[in-house]
């Protein structure tokens, strides 16, 4: 073997796969004297996924529009050794060239085999005088070296990909543990999976109402069409959710496929499965004609999905723990109110009643007025105690909401503007105490979100009850919904409350495009 050929073989040992292939083409043309050369890389089904070439006139491939398939003469290339033809057009298997393809004349074809699997084919053509036995030896030596270099480059790319997936899953876990309800963490799951898997469209499916599974987060060209789609009961995606086993396919699998999904090509479904439970489904797609996902893609995506499932599980546990602590704290405060504040107010009321009966008549009205204030304070304390203890349904909704407004004022640092028709609200909730519970929960959650995330300086709360409806609208002048509108149900708890009442929950910017667009939230349900 010549020193130049040895240098060429050594030069192919690079970590970038495209560099390896280009060096292989360069070496094949230089050491055989072939003016035209190409490498056709195939997927597991024998379909071309990449076509790299040297010596082809500019614009030819753009005119032809596709890489060659393994048919006709090209189908005769052996798995081992070379196919050598002095004049391509005279070979018995020749079926012609695409319109606009330059004449090829002599031809040499060899398989590129990596780890005993067909990776692609090398095509050499147009050598004056034809290809010799030495050319075949050179090509086979280069192909053997290229196979090793390709294997190393693929292993390196896989290691880099795994590191990126791991970094993304760690970031998501940290984000969810910091805030279990953070919508951006869910968006990050979809974005990271699509970017790292080379998908053009993606969706994260999460449990909905009842037995439904809903596309809650989507991205890609058909994101809006996919958003909010419910998986069909007899579709393959639900089978994957129930089994916990992911799948790759050349096209969306199953007999029942959503119309919005049918147009996709290569498909990868990876369930978010951890500790025997599936908490979601990651759906990734590429456009028709693009390279198929392979088992390595599935294996890596599945590990990522499992990490995401574990992060969701940890976040859920953290949320339950926080709620438990909150309930314990509410009970403690209720006990303190009973043991100290309520008792002191009761004692003060008794003393005022005693004093009022013994003071001159001109002072008695002022004492009785003060006594009324103390008794009113007693009632307020009892109401707060009842609320903290979870006994809410018997209390008028107006009192419960007013208390939420006062508590929100403390957390926000300013007083919200309130617009409520209390009479209509009372009428709408009179027959259904659970609607009052939902209304209080919605107001509390929305005002809490404003306090935590909006950076607002003004908030307006409107509650109306037109015939047959109950509508809560909360508008702020803050930094905007910060991506929550990308989710089908927005804030899931509020949306689920709305869905159960045949209603809707929406989040939208008040002034789209503004530096501080504000947020308009509307909870609109049947009453």
LUMDREN-530756 format. One record per residue (C-alpha): residue in three letters; z, x, y. Coordinates in steps of 0.25 Angstrom, whole numbers, plus 2048, in hexadecimal, padded with zeros to 3 digits. Layout:
ALAZXY;...
This chain:
UNK800800800;UNK7FC80680E;UNK806809818;UNK8007FE821;UNK8017F3817;UNK8107F8814;UNK8137F7823;UNK80C7E9824;UNK8157E4818;UNK8227EA81F;UNK81D7E482C;UNK81E7D6826;UNK82D7D7824;UNK8317CF830;UNK83B7C3832;UNK8317BA839;UNK8287B2830;UNK81C7B1839;UNK81D7C083C;UNK81C7C382D;UNK8107BA82B;UNK8097C0837;UNK80C7CE831;UNK8077CA824;UNK7FA7C482A;UNK7F87D1832;UNK7FA7DA826;UNK7F17D281D;UNK7E57D3827;UNK7E77E182A;UNK7E87E681C;UNK7DD7DE816;UNK7D47DE822;UNK7D37CE822;UNK7CF7C9830;UNK7D57BB82D;UNK7E37B8827;UNK7EC7AD826;UNK7F97A9820;UNK7FB79A81C;UNK80A79681A;UNK80C78A812;UNK81878180F;UNK81D77C802;UNK812772800;UNK80777C803;UNK805777811;UNK80278181C;UNK80D783826;UNK80978F82E;UNK7FB79682E;UNK7FB7A4835;UNK7ED7AC836;UNK7E67B883B;UNK7D87BA83F;UNK7D47AB840;UNK7CC7A884D;UNK7D47A2858;UNK7D4793858;UNK7CF791849;UNK7DD78D844;UNK7DF78384F;UNK7D177D84C;UNK7D477C83D;UNK7E2776840;UNK7E8779833;UNK7EC784829;UNK7E478581C;UNK7E977E80F;UNK7EA784802;UNK7DD77D7FD;UNK7CF7827F9;UNK7CF7917F8;UNK7DC7937FE;UNK7E278B7F2;UNK7DD7967E9;UNK7E77A17EF;UNK7F07A57E4;UNK7FF7A67E4;UNK7FE7B47E0;UNK7F37BE7E4;UNK7E77BB7ED;UNK7DB7B37EE;UNK7CF7BB7F3;UNK7C27B57F6;UNK7B67BD7FC;UNK7AF7B1802;UNK7B97A5804;UNK7AD79B805;UNK7A879E7F7;UNK7B579C7F0;UNK7B47907E7;UNK7C17897ED;UNK7BC78B7FB;UNK7BC77D803;UNK7B7782810;UNK7BE78681D;UNK7C377D828;UNK7BA77A834;UNK7BA78683E;UNK7C0790834;UNK7BA79E834;UNK7B37A3828;UNK7BC7AB81F;UNK7B47B3815;UNK7BD7BB80C;UNK7CA7B5809;UNK7D77BA803;UNK7E37B0800;UNK7F17B47FC;UNK7FE7AC7FA;UNK80B7AF801;UNK8167AD7F8;UNK8247AD7FC;UNK8307AC7F2;UNK8267A77E8;UNK82179C7F1;UNK81479B7F8;UNK81679D807;UNK80779D80B;UNK7FA7A480A;UNK7F37B0810;UNK7E47AF813;UNK7DB7BA817;UNK7CD7B981A;UNK7C07BF81F;UNK7C17CD81B;UNK7B47D481A;UNK7B17D880C;UNK7BB7CF806;UNK7CA7D2802;UNK7CC7DD7F8;UNK7D77DF7ED;UNK7DE7E87F6;UNK7DF7DD800;UNK7E57D47F6;UNK7F07DF7F3;UNK7F37E0802;UNK7F47D1804;UNK7FD7D07F8;UNK8067DB7FC;UNK8077D580A;UNK8097C7804;UNK8157CC7FC;UNK81B7D3808;UNK8187C7811;UNK81F7BE807;UNK82C7C7807;UNK82B7C7817;UNK8297B8817;UNK8357B680E;UNK83E7BF817;UNK8397B8824;UNK83B7AA81E;UNK8497AE81A;UNK84C7B3828;UNK8477A782E;UNK84F79E825;UNK85C7A7828;UNK8597A5837;UNK857796835;UNK86479582D;UNK86B79C838;UNK865792843;UNK86978683A;UNK87778B839;UNK87878E847;UNK87478084B;UNK87D77A841;UNK889782846;UNK88577D854;UNK88576F850;UNK892770849;UNK899775855;UNK89376B85E;UNK89775F855;UNK8A5764853;UNK8A7766862;UNK8A2758864;UNK89F74F858;UNK898745860;UNK88F74F867;UNK880749866;UNK87A75686A;UNK88075C85D;UNK877752855;UNK86B75585D;UNK86D76385B;UNK86D76184C;UNK85F75B84D;UNK85A765857;UNK85F77184F;UNK85976B842;UNK84C769847;UNK84A77684E;UNK84F77E843;UNK847777838;UNK83A777841;UNK83A767841;UNK83276084B;UNK83B75384A;UNK849750845;UNK853746844;UNK862745841;UNK866739839;UNK87473483A;UNK87B727834;UNK87971B83C;UNK87F70D83B;UNK88270882D;UNK879710823;UNK86F71482D;UNK86B722830;UNK86472483D;UNK85C72F844;UNK86673284F;UNK86073F855;UNK851743855;UNK84874D85B;UNK83975085A;UNK82C74885E;UNK83173B858;UNK84073C85C;UNK84072F864;UNK839728858;UNK84372D84E;UNK84F72B856;UNK858720851;UNK84F71E844;UNK857718838;UNK85471F82B;UNK84E715821;UNK857711816;UNK84D71580B;UNK848722812;UNK84972F80C;UNK852734818;UNK85E72B814;UNK85C730805;UNK85F73E80B;UNK86B73A813;UNK871733806;UNK86E73F7FD;UNK87174A807;UNK865752803;UNK85A75780D;UNK84B75780B;UNK83E75D810;UNK83175680F;UNK823758814;UNK82474A81B;UNK83074081D;UNK83473C80F;UNK83672F809;UNK82F721808;UNK83571B814;UNK833724820;UNK83672082F;UNK82971E837;UNK82E728841;UNK830733836;UNK82373182E;UNK81B739838;UNK823746835;UNK81F75182B;UNK82875B824;UNK836755823;UNK84475A821;UNK85075181F;UNK85E75881E;UNK86B74F81D;UNK877753825;UNK87F753818;UNK88D759816;UNK89975680D;UNK89174B805;UNK88E743812;UNK881742819;UNK883740828;UNK87574182D;UNK86774582A;UNK85E750831;UNK85074C831;UNK846757835;UNK836755836;UNK82A75E839;UNK81D75883D;UNK812756832;UNK80A76382F;UNK81676C832;UNK81D775828;UNK82676D81E;UNK83576F81E;UNK839777811;UNK845778809;UNK84B784812;UNK84977B81E;UNK851770816;UNK85C779811;UNK85E77E81F;UNK85E771826;UNK86776B81B;UNK87177681E;UNK87077382D;UNK87276482A;UNK87E766821;UNK88476E82C;UNK881763836;UNK88775982D;UNK89476182B;UNK89576383B;UNK89375483C;UNK89E752832;UNK8A875C839;UNK8A5755846;UNK8A8747840;UNK8B574D83B;UNK8B8753848;UNK8B574684F;UNK8BE73E845;UNK8C9748848;UNK8C7747857;UNK8C8737855;UNK8D473984D;UNK8DB741857;UNK8D7738862;UNK8DD72C85B;UNK8EA733858;UNK8EA737867;UNK8E872886B;UNK8F3724862;UNK8FC72E868;UNK8F972A876;UNK8FB71B872;UNK90971F86C;UNK90C726879;UNK90871B882;UNK911711879;UNK91D71A879;UNK91D71F887;UNK914718891;UNK91570A88B;UNK92470A889;UNK926710897;UNK91D70589D;UNK9256FA895;UNK93270089A;UNK92D7008A9;UNK9286F28A8;UNK9366ED8A3;UNK93D6F58AE;UNK9336EF8B9;UNK9356E18B3;UNK9446E38B4;UNK9446E98C2;UNK93A6DE8C7;UNK9446D38C4;UNK94F6DA8CC;UNK9486DE8D9;UNK9476D68E6;UNK93B6CD8E6;UNK9336D48F0;UNK9326E08E6;UNK92F6D88D9;UNK9206D68DB;UNK91E6E58DC;UNK9266E88D0;UNK91F6DD8C8;UNK9126E38CC;UNK9166F08C7;UNK91B6EA8BA;UNK90D6E48B8;UNK9076F28BA;UNK9106F78AF;UNK90D6EC8A6;UNK8FE6EE8A8;UNK9006FD8A5;UNK9086F9898;UNK8FC6F0894;UNK8F26FC897;UNK8FB70588F;UNK8FB6FC883;UNK8EC6FA884;UNK8EA709884;UNK8F470A878;UNK8EC700871;UNK8DF707873;UNK8E471486F;UNK8E970E862;UNK8DB707860;UNK8E06F9862;UNK8D56F586C;UNK8CE6E8868;UNK8D86DE86E;UNK8D86E587B;UNK8CE6E0886;UNK8C16E8886;UNK8C26EA896;UNK8D06F1894;UNK8CB6FA889;UNK8BF6FE891;UNK8C670089E;UNK8CF709897;UNK8C3711892;UNK8BE7128A0;UNK8CC7188A5;UNK8CC722899;UNK8BE72689C;UNK8C17288AB;UNK8CC7328A6;UNK8C273A89E;UNK8B67398A7;UNK8BE73C8B4;UNK8B87308BC;UNK8B77218BB;UNK8AB71B8B4;UNK8A470F8BB;UNK8A77028B3;UNK89E6F68B3;UNK8A36EC8A9;UNK8A26DD8A8;UNK8B06DB8A1;UNK8AE6CC89F;UNK8A16CD898;UNK8A66D9890;UNK8B26D188C;UNK8AA6C6887;UNK8A06CF87F;UNK8AC6D5878;UNK8B56C9876;UNK8AF6C5868;UNK8AE6D4863;UNK8B96DD865;UNK8B26E885E;UNK8A86E886A;UNK8B36EB873;UNK8B76F786A;UNK8A86FC86A;UNK8A76FA879;UNK8B470387C;UNK8AF70D872;UNK8A270E878;UNK8A770F887;UNK8B171A882;UNK8A772287B;UNK89D722886;UNK8A7725891;UNK8AC730888;UNK89E736887;UNK89D735896;UNK8AA73D897;UNK8A774788D;UNK89874A88F;UNK89274489B;UNK89874C8A6;UNK89773F8AF;UNK89C73C8BC;UNK89A72D8BC;UNK89A7228B0;UNK8967148B1;UNK89A70A8A6;UNK8946FC8A4;UNK8986F289A;UNK8906E589A;UNK88F6DA890;UNK8836D1892;UNK8806C6888;UNK8816CC87A;UNK8826DA87E;UNK88D6E4881;UNK8886F0889;UNK8906FD88D;UNK889706897;UNK88F71489C;UNK88771C8A5;UNK88B72A8AB;UNK8857348B4;UNK8877408AB;UNK87E74A8A3;UNK87874089B;UNK87873C88C;UNK87574B888;UNK86C74887C;UNK87373C877;UNK867733879;UNK86073C86E;UNK868735863;UNK86572785E;UNK87272185F;UNK87872A86B;UNK88772A869;UNK88772585B;UNK89571E85C;UNK890716868;UNK883713862;UNK88970F855;UNK89270585C;UNK886700863;UNK87D6FF856;UNK8886F784F;UNK8876EC85A;UNK8786EC85A;UNK8786F4867;UNK87370186D;UNK87970D873;UNK87171687C;UNK873723884;UNK86972788F;UNK86972F89C;UNK86A7288A9;UNK8617318B0;UNK8587388A6;UNK8547468AB;UNK85F7478B5;UNK8687538B5;UNK87474A8B2;UNK86C73E8AC;UNK8797368A8;UNK87B72D89C;UNK87971E89A;UNK88071988D;UNK87E70A889;UNK88570387D;UNK87E6F687C;UNK8826ED870;UNK8836DE86C;UNK88F6D6870;
